[in-house]
């Protein structure tokens, strides 16, 4: 079962809007023959639940992250197939980036929709956080490497999707919506190349925006002005998706108005546990 404090925090979230519905994560999991105990749930939204498991009490095995994609039905509509698809997609992304510094290692799959990966000590990048001088240079190099692997990260719009390691280096850890279409499935065909290029341009735009917000002192006036130039597909994204986003926020605000200033589905940090990575 969940840690008692976590269960209390999650009680306001309607089961239909969580990845597991009325089910819960196991109190312990086995990874590589070692036992890990559930310590903290970081996020529990419609598509996935992400939690920290600690093996230090069972032979100093360290910590791992378990992310379980959608398993519960929604309004009697089976959605486990969505979870399997997202899980396979994320595992493929981790496999493609297995040797890249700044991306956690995939340890193994868990059942049909779960991913167990390496835990990285750190904290989500705050919107106006003053990071190390070489942070954005390293982050751009990391994103460029992802692009060179015929991928797009896609999820850089929010600063919280970048992890600042305790070593001060950037890490990218959530590949649920990343773009990766293998060549054997037509990834080299013209339509897929166009989509990938557009998404990569979006990554670069959001990189510039993150740089402007956290270290504007490193940018010239011309570079700062360039960060406001949105690619056409990024500019069109907001008006096209705003009606859905507005409706979703309205419903969730009625459910739990205290979360108005935080990302929905994110479990507020437990002061007694204080895990920092999702």
C-alpha positions in Angstrom: 0.0 0.0 0.0 1.0 3.6 -0.2 2.8 5.5 2.5 -0.1 6.9 4.8 0.7 10.5 4.1 0.8 9.9 0.3 -2.6 8.1 0.4 -4.1 11.1 2.2 -2.8 13.5 -0.4 -4.1 11.4 -3.3 -7.6 10.9 -1.8 -9.0 13.9 -3.5 -8.1 12.7 -7.0 -11.0 10.9 -8.7 -10.0 7.3 -9.6 -11.1 7.8 -13.2 -8.5 10.5 -13.6 -5.6 8.4 -12.3 -3.5 5.8 -14.1 -4.4 2.9 -11.8 -7.9 3.8 -10.9 -8.7 2.3 -7.5 -5.7 0.1 -7.5 -2.5 1.0 -5.7 1.2 0.5 -6.3 2.9 -2.4 -4.6 4.6 -1.7 -1.3 7.7 -3.5 -2.6 9.2 -4.5 -5.9 12.1 -6.7 -7.0 14.8 -5.3 -9.3 17.8 -7.5 -10.3 17.1 -9.8 -7.3 16.9 -6.9 -4.8 14.0 -5.6 -2.8 12.9 -2.0 -3.0 10.3 -0.3 -0.8 7.9 2.4 -1.8 8.9 5.7 -0.3 7.2 8.5 -2.3 4.7 9.1 -5.1 5.7 12.0 -7.2 2.9 12.2 -9.8 -0.3 10.5 -10.4 -2.2 11.7 -13.4 -4.4 10.2 -16.2 -1.6 8.6 -18.2 0.9 7.5 -15.6 1.9 7.2 -11.9 5.5 7.8 -10.9 7.1 6.7 -7.6 10.4 6.4 -5.8 11.4 3.0 -4.4 14.3 2.7 -1.9 16.5 -0.3 -1.5 18.8 1.0 1.1 17.0 -0.8 3.9 17.6 -4.1 2.1 21.3 -4.2 1.5 22.1 -0.7 0.3 20.7 -1.3 -3.2 20.1 2.4 -3.7 17.0 4.0 -5.2 14.9 3.4 -8.4 12.0 5.0 -10.1 8.9 3.0 -11.1 6.6 4.6 -13.7 3.4 2.7 -14.5 1.4 3.9 -17.5 -2.3 3.8 -17.8 -4.0 0.5 -16.7 -7.4 1.5 -15.5 -10.4 1.9 -17.8 -12.1 5.3 -18.3 -15.9 5.3 -18.2 -15.8 1.6 -18.9 -13.6 2.1 -21.9 -10.5 -0.3 -21.7 -7.3 1.7 -21.8 -4.6 -0.8 -20.8 -3.6 -0.9 -24.5 -2.7 2.8 -24.2 -0.5 2.0 -21.2 1.3 -0.8 -23.1 1.8 1.5 -26.1 3.3 4.3 -23.9 5.4 1.9 -22.0 6.9 0.4 -25.2 7.4 3.8 -26.6 9.3 5.0 -23.5 11.4 1.9 -23.3 12.4 2.3 -27.0 13.5 5.9 -26.2 15.6 4.8 -23.2 17.2 2.1 -25.3 18.0 4.5 -28.1 19.7 6.9 -25.5 21.2 4.2 -23.3 24.8 5.6 -23.6 23.9 9.3 -23.4 25.1 11.2 -20.3 22.2 13.1 -18.8 19.6 10.4 -19.5 18.9 7.8 -16.7 19.4 4.2 -17.5 16.5 1.9 -18.1 16.8 -1.0 -15.6 13.9 -3.2 -16.7 10.2 -3.3 -17.5 7.6 -4.0 -14.8 4.7 -6.1 -15.8 2.9 -4.9 -19.0 2.9 -1.1 -18.5 5.7 -0.3 -16.1 9.2 1.1 -16.5 11.9 0.9 -13.9 14.8 3.3 -14.3 17.7 4.7 -12.5 17.1 7.4 -9.9 19.0 10.7 -10.2 19.5 12.9 -7.2 18.4 16.4 -8.0 15.4 18.7 -8.3 13.2 20.1 -11.1 14.4 23.2 -12.7 12.5 26.2 -11.3 11.3 28.8 -13.7 13.7 31.6 -12.6 16.4 29.4 -11.0 20.0 30.7 -11.4 21.9 27.6 -12.6 25.6 27.0 -13.2 27.3 28.9 -16.0 27.6 25.8 -18.1 24.2 24.4 -17.4 22.4 25.6 -20.6 25.4 24.7 -22.7 25.2 21.2 -21.4 21.5 21.1 -21.8 21.7 22.2 -25.4 24.4 19.6 -26.1 22.1 16.9 -24.5 19.1 17.9 -26.7 21.3 18.0 -29.8 22.5 14.5 -29.0 18.8 13.4 -28.8 18.2 15.0 -32.1 21.1 13.2 -33.7 19.5 9.9 -32.7 16.5 10.9 -34.9 14.4 11.8 -31.9 12.7 14.9 -30.4 12.2 15.4 -26.7 8.9 17.4 -27.1 8.5 18.0 -23.4 10.6 21.1 -22.7 7.8 23.6 -22.5 7.8 23.4 -18.7 11.0 24.0 -16.8 10.0 21.2 -14.3 10.7 18.7 -17.0 14.4 19.4 -16.7 16.2 17.9 -13.7 19.0 19.8 -12.1 21.3 17.1 -10.7 23.0 17.5 -7.4 26.2 17.8 -9.5 24.7 20.9 -11.2 24.3 19.1 -14.5 21.0 18.9 -16.5 19.2 15.6 -17.0 16.1 14.6 -19.0 14.1 11.8 -17.6 10.5 11.7 -19.0 10.2 10.3 -22.5 6.5 9.6 -22.4 5.6 12.0 -25.2 9.0 12.1 -27.0 9.1 11.5 -30.7 11.0 8.4 -32.0 9.9 6.6 -35.2 12.4 3.9 -36.1 13.6 3.7 -39.7 12.3 0.1 -40.0 8.8 1.5 -39.4 9.1 4.3 -42.0 10.9 6.8 -39.9 13.1 7.9 -42.8 10.1 8.6 -45.1 9.3 12.3 -45.9 6.2 12.8 -43.7 8.0 11.4 -40.6 11.1 13.5 -41.3 9.0 16.6 -41.6 7.2 15.9 -38.3 10.5 15.1 -36.5 12.1 18.3 -37.8 9.1 20.4 -36.6 9.2 18.9 -33.2 13.0 19.4 -33.0 12.5 23.0 -33.9 10.1 23.2 -31.0 12.7 21.7 -28.6 15.2 24.4 -29.7 12.6 27.2 -29.2 11.8 26.0 -25.7 15.5 25.6 -24.9 16.0 29.3 -25.7 13.0 30.2 -23.5 14.4 28.3 -20.6 17.8 30.0 -21.0 16.1 33.4 -21.1 14.2 32.8 -18.0 17.0 31.3 -15.8 20.2 32.9 -17.1 19.3 36.0 -19.2 22.7 37.5 -18.3 24.3 35.0 -20.6 22.3 36.2 -23.7 22.9 39.2 -25.9 20.0 41.5 -26.8 19.8 39.8 -30.2 19.8 36.3 -28.7 17.2 37.3 -26.1 15.0 38.7 -28.8 15.4 35.5 -30.9 14.0 33.5 -28.0 10.6 35.1 -28.5 10.4 34.0 -32.2 8.1 30.9 -32.1 8.1 28.4 -34.9 4.7 28.4 -36.7 3.7 25.1 -35.3 4.4 26.2 -31.8 2.5 29.4 -32.3 -0.6 27.4 -33.5 -0.4 24.8 -30.8 -1.8 27.1 -28.0 -5.0 28.3 -29.8 -5.7 24.8 -31.0 -5.4 23.1 -27.6 -6.6 25.9 -25.4 -10.3 24.9 -25.3 -9.3 21.4 -24.1 -6.8 22.8 -21.6 -9.4 25.3 -20.3 -12.0 22.6 -19.7 -9.6 20.3 -18.0 -8.4 23.0 -15.7 -11.9 24.0 -14.8 -12.9 20.5 -13.9 -9.7 19.9 -11.9 -10.0 23.2 -10.1 -13.4 22.3 -8.9 -12.0 19.0 -7.6 -9.1 20.4 -5.8 -8.8 24.2 -5.9 -5.6 24.1 -3.7 -3.7 22.8 -6.7 -4.3 25.9 -8.8 -0.7 27.0 -8.6 0.9 23.5 -9.3 0.9 21.0 -12.0 -2.2 18.8 -11.8 -1.5 15.2 -10.8 1.8 16.1 -9.1 1.8 15.0 -5.4 2.9 17.8 -3.1 6.2 17.0 -1.6 6.1 15.3 1.8 8.3 17.2 4.2 9.3 14.0 6.0 10.4 12.3 2.8 11.3 15.0 0.3 12.0 13.0 -2.8 12.8 15.3 -5.7 12.7 13.5 -9.0 9.8 12.1 -11.0 
